[in-house]
Amino acid sequence: MSSRKMLKLTEVLEEIDMSRAAFYRMRARGKAPKLIKLPNGQLRVRRTDLDAWWAECEQTAA
């Protein structure tokens, strides 16, 4: 069931230690994890998307 886990944007920002403004700048460059907009307007990131993004960052840094 963890593959369906959805994180709030604030949880993502805390985990990656980044400000909202920096995240949106990175998103504009196509370098951020994919955001999902819920019908109520809230934003979420799938746990699997965030984990894949972390893995990509690690490969880029190596």
N, CA, C and O atoms as a GROMACS GRO file, in nm:
protein
  248
    1MET      N    1   0.082  -0.121   0.000
    1MET     CA    2   0.000   0.000   0.000
    1MET      C    3   0.086   0.127   0.000
    1MET      O    4   0.036   0.234  -0.035
    2SER      N    5   0.214   0.117   0.038
    2SER     CA    6   0.301   0.234   0.043
    2SER      C    7   0.322   0.295  -0.095
    2SER      O    8   0.355   0.413  -0.105
    3SER      N    9   0.304   0.216  -0.202
    3SER     CA   10   0.320   0.270  -0.337
    3SER      C   11   0.211   0.373  -0.369
    3SER      O   12   0.227   0.454  -0.460
    4ARG      N   13   0.101   0.370  -0.294
    4ARG     CA   14  -0.009   0.464  -0.316
    4ARG      C   15  -0.004   0.581  -0.217
    4ARG      O   16  -0.091   0.667  -0.219
    5LYS      N   17   0.097   0.584  -0.134
    5LYS     CA   18   0.111   0.689  -0.033
    5LYS      C   19   0.129   0.824  -0.102
    5LYS      O   20   0.211   0.839  -0.192
    6MET      N   21   0.049   0.920  -0.058
    6MET     CA   22   0.058   1.056  -0.112
    6MET      C   23   0.107   1.149  -0.002
    6MET      O   24   0.055   1.148   0.109
    7LEU      N   25   0.206   1.229  -0.035
    7LEU     CA   26   0.264   1.323   0.061
    7LEU      C   27   0.215   1.464   0.031
    7LEU      O   28   0.202   1.504  -0.084
    8LYS      N   29   0.190   1.538   0.136
    8LYS     CA   30   0.156   1.680   0.121
    8LYS      C   31   0.282   1.754   0.078
    8LYS      O   32   0.394   1.710   0.108
    9LEU      N   33   0.264   1.865   0.009
    9LEU     CA   34   0.379   1.943  -0.037
    9LEU      C   35   0.466   1.985   0.081
    9LEU      O   36   0.589   1.984   0.071
   10THR      N   37   0.404   2.022   0.192
   10THR     CA   38   0.483   2.062   0.309
   10THR      C   39   0.570   1.947   0.359
   10THR      O   40   0.683   1.970   0.404
   11GLU      N   41   0.520   1.824   0.352
   11GLU     CA   42   0.599   1.707   0.393
   11GLU      C   43   0.717   1.686   0.299
   11GLU      O   44   0.827   1.653   0.342
   12VAL      N   45   0.693   1.706   0.170
   12VAL     CA   46   0.800   1.691   0.070
   12VAL      C   47   0.907   1.797   0.093
   12VAL      O   48   1.026   1.766   0.095
   13LEU      N   49   0.865   1.921   0.112
   13LEU     CA   50   0.960   2.030   0.133
   13LEU      C   51   1.044   2.006   0.257
   13LEU      O   52   1.164   2.035   0.258
   14GLU      N   53   0.983   1.954   0.361
   14GLU     CA   54   1.056   1.922   0.484
   14GLU      C   55   1.158   1.811   0.458
   14GLU      O   56   1.272   1.819   0.502
   15GLU      N   57   1.115   1.708   0.387
   15GLU     CA   58   1.205   1.594   0.361
   15GLU      C   59   1.325   1.634   0.275
   15GLU      O   60   1.437   1.590   0.301
   16ILE      N   61   1.302   1.717   0.174
   16ILE     CA   62   1.413   1.755   0.086
   16ILE      C   63   1.483   1.882   0.134
   16ILE      O   64   1.578   1.929   0.071
   17ASP      N   65   1.435   1.938   0.244
   17ASP     CA   66   1.495   2.057   0.305
   17ASP      C   67   1.507   2.171   0.204
   17ASP      O   68   1.617   2.221   0.176
   18MET      N   69   1.392   2.212   0.152
   18MET     CA   70   1.389   2.314   0.048
   18MET      C   71   1.271   2.407   0.072
   18MET      O   72   1.166   2.365   0.120
   19SER      N   73   1.289   2.533   0.037
   19SER     CA   74   1.178   2.628   0.050
   19SER      C   75   1.079   2.605  -0.064
   19SER      O   76   1.112   2.546  -0.166
   20ARG      N   77   0.958   2.652  -0.043
   20ARG     CA   78   0.854   2.640  -0.145
   20ARG      C   79   0.897   2.714  -0.272
   20ARG      O   80   0.877   2.663  -0.383
   21ALA      N   81   0.955   2.832  -0.258
   21ALA     CA   82   0.997   2.910  -0.375
   21ALA      C   83   1.104   2.837  -0.454
   21ALA      O   84   1.099   2.833  -0.577
   22ALA      N   85   1.201   2.778  -0.385
   22ALA     CA   86   1.307   2.703  -0.453
   22ALA      C   87   1.248   2.580  -0.523
   22ALA      O   88   1.289   2.546  -0.634
   23PHE      N   89   1.153   2.515  -0.458
   23PHE     CA   90   1.089   2.398  -0.519
   23PHE      C   91   1.019   2.437  -0.649
   23PHE      O   92   1.031   2.367  -0.749
   24TYR      N   93   0.945   2.548  -0.648
   24TYR     CA   94   0.873   2.590  -0.768
   24TYR      C   95   0.968   2.635  -0.878
   24TYR      O   96   0.939   2.616  -0.996
   25ARG      N   97   1.083   2.694  -0.841
   25ARG     CA   98   1.184   2.728  -0.943
   25ARG      C   99   1.237   2.600  -1.008
   25ARG      O  100   1.252   2.593  -1.130
   26MET      N  101   1.265   2.500  -0.926
   26MET     CA  102   1.314   2.372  -0.976
   26MET      C  103   1.207   2.306  -1.062
   26MET      O  104   1.237   2.246  -1.165
   27ARG      N  105   1.083   2.316  -1.020
   27ARG     CA  106   0.970   2.259  -1.095
   27ARG      C  107   0.958   2.326  -1.231
   27ARG      O  108   0.931   2.258  -1.331
   28ALA      N  109   0.978   2.457  -1.238
   28ALA     CA  110   0.970   2.530  -1.364
   28ALA      C  111   1.077   2.483  -1.462
   28ALA      O  112   1.058   2.489  -1.583
   29ARG      N  113   1.189   2.436  -1.410
   29ARG     CA  114   1.297   2.382  -1.494
   29ARG      C  115   1.278   2.234  -1.524
   29ARG      O  116   1.361   2.173  -1.593
   30GLY      N  117   1.170   2.174  -1.473
   30GLY     CA  118   1.143   2.033  -1.497
   30GLY      C  119   1.230   1.940  -1.414
   30GLY      O  120   1.253   1.826  -1.454
   31LYS      N  121   1.278   1.987  -1.301
   31LYS     CA  122   1.371   1.909  -1.219
   31LYS      C  123   1.313   1.865  -1.085
   31LYS      O  124   1.386   1.813  -1.001
   32ALA      N  125   1.185   1.884  -1.064
   32ALA     CA  126   1.122   1.850  -0.935
   32ALA      C  127   1.036   1.725  -0.949
   32ALA      O  128   0.997   1.688  -1.060
   33PRO      N  129   1.005   1.661  -0.836
   33PRO     CA  130   0.911   1.548  -0.842
   33PRO      C  131   0.776   1.595  -0.894
   33PRO      O  132   0.737   1.710  -0.876
   34LYS      N  133   0.705   1.505  -0.958
   34LYS     CA  134   0.574   1.536  -1.016
   34LYS      C  135   0.473   1.569  -0.907
   34LYS      O  136   0.460   1.497  -0.808
   35LEU      N  137   0.400   1.678  -0.928
   35LEU     CA  138   0.293   1.717  -0.837
   35LEU      C  139   0.159   1.670  -0.892
   35LEU      O  140   0.137   1.669  -1.013
   36ILE      N  141   0.070   1.633  -0.802
   36ILE     CA  142  -0.066   1.595  -0.838
   36ILE      C  143  -0.160   1.693  -0.769
   36ILE      O  144  -0.155   1.711  -0.648
   37LYS      N  145  -0.245   1.756  -0.848
   37LYS     CA  146  -0.342   1.849  -0.792
   37LYS      C  147  -0.473   1.776  -0.769
   37LYS      O  148  -0.533   1.723  -0.862
   38LEU      N  149  -0.516   1.773  -0.645
   38LEU     CA  150  -0.641   1.706  -0.609
   38LEU      C  151  -0.760   1.794  -0.646
   38LEU      O  152  -0.744   1.915  -0.664
   39PRO      N  153  -0.878   1.736  -0.656
   39PRO     CA  154  -0.998   1.816  -0.690
   39PRO      C  155  -1.021   1.934  -0.595
   39PRO      O  156  -1.080   2.034  -0.635
   40ASN      N  157  -0.976   1.922  -0.469
   40ASN     CA  158  -0.996   2.032  -0.374
   40ASN      C  159  -0.885   2.138  -0.384
   40ASN      O  160  -0.883   2.232  -0.306
   41GLY      N  161  -0.794   2.122  -0.480
   41GLY     CA  162  -0.688   2.220  -0.503
   41GLY      C  163  -0.559   2.191  -0.429
   41GLY      O  164  -0.457   2.254  -0.457
   42GLN      N  165  -0.561   2.097  -0.336
   42GLN     CA  166  -0.439   2.063  -0.262
   42GLN      C  167  -0.342   1.988  -0.353
   42GLN      O  168  -0.383   1.920  -0.447
   43LEU      N  169  -0.213   2.001  -0.322
   43LEU     CA  170  -0.109   1.936  -0.399
   43LEU      C  171  -0.053   1.817  -0.322
   43LEU      O  172  -0.038   1.822  -0.200
   44ARG      N  173  -0.022   1.711  -0.396
   44ARG     CA  174   0.037   1.590  -0.338
   44ARG      C  175   0.148   1.540  -0.428
   44ARG      O  176   0.152   1.570  -0.548
   45VAL      N  177   0.238   1.462  -0.368
   45VAL     CA  178   0.343   1.393  -0.442
   45VAL      C  179   0.336   1.247  -0.401
   45VAL      O  180   0.331   1.215  -0.282
   46ARG      N  181   0.334   1.158  -0.500
   46ARG     CA  182   0.336   1.015  -0.468
   46ARG      C  183   0.470   0.979  -0.406
   46ARG      O  184   0.574   1.028  -0.449
   47ARG      N  185   0.467   0.895  -0.304
   47ARG     CA  186   0.590   0.849  -0.239
   47ARG      C  187   0.685   0.788  -0.342
   47ARG      O  188   0.806   0.811  -0.338
   48THR      N  189   0.630   0.710  -0.435
   48THR     CA  190   0.713   0.645  -0.536
   48THR      C  191   0.779   0.747  -0.628
   48THR      O  192   0.894   0.729  -0.668
   49ASP      N  193   0.708   0.856  -0.661
   49ASP     CA  194   0.767   0.962  -0.744
   49ASP      C  195   0.880   1.033  -0.671
   49ASP      O  196   0.983   1.064  -0.730
   50LEU      N  197   0.862   1.058  -0.541
   50LEU     CA  198   0.966   1.124  -0.463
   50LEU      C  199   1.088   1.034  -0.449
   50LEU      O  200   1.201   1.080  -0.461
   51ASP      N  201   1.065   0.905  -0.424
   51ASP     CA  202   1.177   0.810  -0.414
   51ASP      C  203   1.254   0.801  -0.545
   51ASP      O  204   1.377   0.796  -0.545
   52ALA      N  205   1.182   0.800  -0.659
   52ALA     CA  206   1.248   0.795  -0.790
   52ALA      C  207   1.328   0.923  -0.813
   52ALA      O  208   1.438   0.919  -0.869
   53TRP      N  209   1.274   1.036  -0.770
   53TRP     CA  210   1.345   1.164  -0.784
   53TRP      C  211   1.473   1.162  -0.703
   53TRP      O  212   1.578   1.206  -0.751
   54TRP      N  213   1.467   1.111  -0.578
   54TRP     CA  214   1.586   1.099  -0.494
   54TRP      C  215   1.692   1.014  -0.565
   54TRP      O  216   1.809   1.050  -0.568
   55ALA      N  217   1.649   0.900  -0.621
   55ALA     CA  218   1.741   0.810  -0.689
   55ALA      C  219   1.807   0.880  -0.808
   55ALA      O  220   1.927   0.863  -0.832
   56GLU      N  221   1.729   0.958  -0.881
   56GLU     CA  222   1.784   1.032  -0.994
   56GLU      C  223   1.885   1.136  -0.948
   56GLU      O  224   1.988   1.156  -1.013
   57CYS      N  225   1.857   1.203  -0.837
   57CYS     CA  226   1.952   1.300  -0.781
   57CYS      C  227   2.083   1.233  -0.742
   57CYS      O  228   2.191   1.288  -0.765
   58GLU      N  229   2.073   1.114  -0.683
   58GLU     CA  230   2.192   1.041  -0.642
   58GLU      C  231   2.276   1.001  -0.763
   58GLU      O  232   2.398   1.008  -0.759
   59GLN      N  233   2.210   0.958  -0.872
   59GLN     CA  234   2.282   0.919  -0.993
   59GLN      C  235   2.350   1.039  -1.056
   59GLN      O  236   2.463   1.029  -1.104
   60THR      N  237   2.283   1.154  -1.057
   60THR     CA  238   2.338   1.276  -1.114
   60THR      C  239   2.460   1.323  -1.036
   60THR      O  240   2.556   1.374  -1.094
   61ALA      N  241   2.455   1.305  -0.905
   61ALA     CA  242   2.565   1.351  -0.818
   61ALA      C  243   2.686   1.259  -0.826
   61ALA      O  244   2.798   1.302  -0.796
   62ALA      N  245   2.666   1.135  -0.865
   62ALA     CA  246   2.776   1.037  -0.866
   62ALA      C  247   2.871   1.058  -0.981
   62ALA      O  248   2.968   0.984  -0.996
   0.00000   0.00000   0.00000
